[in-house]
Every structure is written in structure tokens, then in C-alpha cells.
Amino acid sequence: IRGDQQPLVHKDELKVAWEIFTPLLHKIDKGELKPLPYKPGSRGPAEADELLAKAGYMQTHGYIWIPPTL
């Protein structure tokens, strides 16, 4: 990378991400919020697509997950 920090998350972005997700994670731990299950390698739960459709989002490309090879 040699000084190019473009592909990295900035500390301000990371801080805000934790501020958003920490309360959700606490609710999950307390049993107040149940995560939606979905198939690994998929785009996520069907409810996510339904929410996006309600917001007017239209997917214009396909998604294929390729497992990493180590």
C-alpha cells in the first residue's frame, strides 16, 4: 500500500460504524432483537430486499459470491 490509505477505513468512519452497530449488538445479546437468518454466500435475508424495494432501490447487477482460497 505504501502510504496510499485510500483502500483503508478511516478512524472516523470506524468510530461511527461502532456507534451505529454497538447498540444493535447489545440488543441481540439481550435477546431483544433477533437476527434474520440467511444462506451463507447469498445477498442476505429476503427481508433486506423487501426493505430496499420499499425504498425504491432497483438492483441492476447480479451477485455471485466466490469463497476465498487460502
DARA-V931677 format. One record per residue. N is the residue number from 0. RES is the residue in one small letter. SS is DSSP state (H for helix, E for strand, C for the rest). PHI is phi in degrees with one decimal (NA if undefined). OMEGA is omega in degrees with one decimal (NA if undefined). Layout:
# DARA-V931677
n->N res->RES ss->SS phi->PHI omega->OMEGA
n->N res->RES ss->SS phi->PHI omega->OMEGA
This chain:
# DARA-V931677
n->0 res->i ss->C phi->NA omega->173.2
n->1 res->r ss->C phi->44.3 omega->175.1
n->2 res->g ss->C phi->88.0 omega->179.0
n->3 res->d ss->C phi->-86.7 omega->-177.0
n->4 res->q ss->C phi->-90.7 omega->-178.5
n->5 res->q ss->C phi->-54.4 omega->-177.3
n->6 res->p ss->C phi->-77.9 omega->-177.8
n->7 res->l ss->C phi->-101.3 omega->176.1
n->8 res->v ss->C phi->-79.9 omega->178.5
n->9 res->h ss->C phi->-75.2 omega->-176.7
n->10 res->k ss->H phi->-59.9 omega->177.6
n->11 res->d ss->H phi->-66.4 omega->177.6
n->12 res->e ss->H phi->-64.6 omega->-179.6
n->13 res->l ss->H phi->-64.6 omega->179.2
n->14 res->k ss->H phi->-61.0 omega->179.9
n->15 res->v ss->H phi->-65.3 omega->178.1
n->16 res->a ss->H phi->-59.9 omega->178.7
n->17 res->w ss->H phi->-66.5 omega->178.0
n->18 res->e ss->H phi->-64.2 omega->179.4
n->19 res->i ss->H phi->-77.5 omega->-170.3
n->20 res->f ss->H phi->-87.4 omega->-178.8
n->21 res->t ss->H phi->-58.7 omega->177.8
n->22 res->p ss->H phi->-60.6 omega->177.8
n->23 res->l ss->H phi->-65.9 omega->178.8
n->24 res->l ss->H phi->-63.2 omega->177.0
n->25 res->h ss->H phi->-65.0 omega->178.3
n->26 res->k ss->H phi->-64.9 omega->177.0
n->27 res->i ss->H phi->-63.4 omega->179.7
n->28 res->d ss->H phi->-61.6 omega->-179.8
n->29 res->k ss->H phi->-81.8 omega->-178.8
n->30 res->g ss->C phi->81.9 omega->-179.5
n->31 res->e ss->C phi->-83.0 omega->-177.6
n->32 res->l ss->C phi->-139.8 omega->-178.0
n->33 res->k ss->C phi->-105.2 omega->177.8
n->34 res->p ss->C phi->-63.9 omega->177.7
n->35 res->l ss->C phi->-87.5 omega->179.7
n->36 res->p ss->C phi->-73.6 omega->175.4
n->37 res->y ss->C phi->-156.0 omega->-176.1
n->38 res->k ss->C phi->-71.1 omega->176.2
n->39 res->p ss->C phi->-56.8 omega->-179.4
n->40 res->g ss->C phi->87.8 omega->178.9
n->41 res->s ss->C phi->-87.3 omega->178.6
n->42 res->r ss->C phi->-80.2 omega->-179.0
n->43 res->g ss->C phi->124.0 omega->-178.1
n->44 res->p ss->C phi->-68.1 omega->179.1
n->45 res->a ss->H phi->-59.4 omega->180.0
n->46 res->e ss->H phi->-60.8 omega->178.3
n->47 res->a ss->H phi->-67.0 omega->177.7
n->48 res->d ss->H phi->-64.9 omega->178.3
n->49 res->e ss->H phi->-63.6 omega->178.5
n->50 res->l ss->H phi->-63.7 omega->177.9
n->51 res->l ss->H phi->-63.0 omega->179.1
n->52 res->a ss->H phi->-63.0 omega->177.9
n->53 res->k ss->H phi->-62.7 omega->-179.7
n->54 res->a ss->C phi->-85.0 omega->176.9
n->55 res->g ss->C phi->90.6 omega->179.5
n->56 res->y ss->C phi->-77.2 omega->177.1
n->57 res->m ss->C phi->-124.5 omega->-179.5
n->58 res->q ss->C phi->-72.1 omega->-177.2
n->59 res->t ss->C phi->-116.9 omega->179.9
n->60 res->h ss->C phi->-146.9 omega->178.3
n->61 res->g ss->C phi->-85.6 omega->179.3
n->62 res->y ss->C phi->-136.0 omega->176.3
n->63 res->i ss->C phi->-129.9 omega->179.3
n->64 res->w ss->C phi->-89.7 omega->177.5
n->65 res->i ss->C phi->-111.7 omega->-179.0
n->66 res->p ss->C phi->-59.7 omega->179.4
n->67 res->p ss->C phi->-68.9 omega->174.7
n->68 res->t ss->C phi->-113.7 omega->-178.3
n->69 res->l ss->C phi->-112.9 omega->NA
